[in-house]
């Protein structure tokens, strides 16, 4: 397991905020669960409203791109941008602060290690 720190989180927030300079987003939507923490931090940093549902023209954020299932519904949202902290695939229609080719499970700073281990086991059990 790879454990990310709050300092790395702060760096990711600043990187995403910097990439949004000059953009006119109408708000930020975080994909539940992991994207919510990132969305709240960016909402404060960019002074944009936190959106309960994604809307055209918004910034959509998530913690990790693993299979793309949670982000796929937002792929063609007009005028929007999709950004993740960590992508386990080369970005195509989304952007990433970091791209990794490791299959190592990622534990984000807001997660408990024991719960992350259960999530990883559940994830692997759900895949054929």
C-alpha positions as CSV (number, residue, x, y, z in Angstrom):
1,X,0.0,0.0,0.0
2,X,1.1,3.5,-0.8
3,X,0.2,6.1,1.9
4,X,-0.2,9.7,0.7
5,X,0.3,12.6,3.1
6,X,-1.6,15.8,3.8
7,X,1.4,17.7,2.4
8,X,1.0,15.8,-0.9
9,X,-2.7,16.6,-0.7
10,X,-1.9,20.3,-0.4
11,X,0.4,20.1,-3.4
12,X,-2.3,18.4,-5.4
13,X,-4.8,21.1,-4.5
14,X,-2.4,23.8,-5.5
15,X,-1.5,22.0,-8.7
16,X,-5.2,21.7,-9.7
17,X,-6.0,25.3,-8.7
18,X,-3.0,26.5,-10.8
19,X,-4.3,24.6,-13.8
20,X,-7.7,26.2,-13.4
21,X,-6.4,29.8,-13.6
22,X,-8.3,31.6,-16.4
23,X,-11.1,29.1,-16.4
24,X,-14.6,30.2,-15.6
25,X,-16.1,27.2,-13.8
26,X,-19.5,27.6,-12.2
27,X,-18.6,25.2,-9.4
28,X,-16.9,22.1,-8.3
29,X,-18.4,18.6,-8.0
30,X,-16.5,15.9,-6.1
31,X,-17.2,12.2,-6.9
32,X,-18.2,10.5,-3.6
33,X,-16.3,9.5,-1.5
34,X,-12.7,10.4,-2.2
35,X,-13.4,13.3,-4.6
36,X,-15.4,15.1,-1.9
37,X,-12.4,16.0,0.2
38,X,-10.6,17.3,-2.8
39,X,-13.7,19.2,-4.0
40,X,-14.1,21.0,-0.6
41,X,-10.5,22.1,-0.5
42,X,-10.7,23.3,-4.1
43,X,-14.0,25.1,-3.5
44,X,-12.3,27.1,-0.8
45,X,-9.1,27.6,-2.7
46,X,-10.8,28.7,-5.9
47,X,-13.8,30.4,-4.2
48,X,-16.3,28.4,-6.2
49,X,-19.4,26.7,-4.9
50,X,-19.4,23.0,-4.1
51,X,-22.0,21.4,-6.3
52,X,-24.1,18.5,-5.1
53,X,-24.6,17.3,-8.7
54,X,-22.4,17.9,-11.7
55,X,-23.4,20.6,-14.1
56,X,-22.2,21.8,-17.5
57,X,-19.3,24.1,-17.0
58,X,-18.1,22.7,-13.7
59,X,-14.9,21.2,-12.5
60,X,-15.3,17.5,-11.6
61,X,-12.7,16.0,-9.3
62,X,-11.9,12.6,-7.8
63,X,-9.1,11.1,-5.8
64,X,-8.1,8.3,-8.2
65,X,-8.7,7.1,-11.7
66,X,-8.5,3.3,-11.4
67,X,-11.0,1.8,-13.9
68,X,-12.8,4.9,-15.0
69,X,-16.3,3.7,-13.9
70,X,-17.0,6.6,-11.6
71,X,-15.8,9.2,-14.0
72,X,-17.2,7.9,-17.3
73,X,-20.7,9.5,-16.8
74,X,-19.0,12.9,-16.7
75,X,-16.9,12.4,-19.8
76,X,-19.0,14.6,-22.1
77,X,-20.3,17.1,-19.7
78,X,-20.3,20.3,-21.7
79,X,-17.8,22.9,-20.8
80,X,-16.5,20.8,-17.9
81,X,-13.1,19.5,-16.9
82,X,-12.4,16.2,-15.1
83,X,-9.3,16.1,-12.9
84,X,-8.0,13.4,-10.5
85,X,-5.2,13.4,-8.0
86,X,-3.7,10.1,-9.0
87,X,-4.4,8.3,-12.3
88,X,-3.5,4.6,-12.8
89,X,-3.8,5.0,-16.5
90,X,-2.5,7.6,-19.0
91,X,-5.0,10.5,-19.0
92,X,-7.1,10.7,-22.1
93,X,-10.2,12.8,-21.6
94,X,-9.3,13.6,-18.0
95,X,-6.4,15.3,-16.3
96,X,-4.2,14.0,-13.5
97,X,-1.8,15.6,-11.0
98,X,0.1,12.3,-10.9
99,X,0.2,9.3,-13.2
100,X,1.4,6.0,-11.8
101,X,1.7,2.6,-13.5
102,X,1.8,0.8,-10.2
103,X,-1.0,-1.5,-9.2
104,X,-0.2,-0.7,-5.5
105,X,-3.3,0.3,-3.5
106,X,-3.4,4.0,-2.6
107,X,-4.3,5.2,0.9
108,X,-5.3,8.8,1.0
109,X,-4.6,11.0,4.0
110,X,-8.3,11.0,5.1
111,X,-8.5,7.2,5.1
112,X,-7.9,4.7,7.8
113,X,-5.3,2.0,6.9
114,X,-7.5,-0.9,8.2
115,X,-10.5,0.4,6.2
116,X,-8.3,0.9,3.1
117,X,-7.2,-2.8,3.4
118,X,-10.8,-3.9,3.5
119,X,-11.6,-1.7,0.5
120,X,-8.7,-3.2,-1.4
121,X,-9.8,-6.7,-0.6
122,X,-13.4,-5.9,-1.7
123,X,-12.1,-4.3,-4.9
124,X,-10.0,-7.3,-5.8
125,X,-12.8,-9.7,-4.9
126,X,-15.3,-7.9,-7.2
127,X,-13.0,-8.2,-10.2
128,X,-13.0,-11.5,-12.2
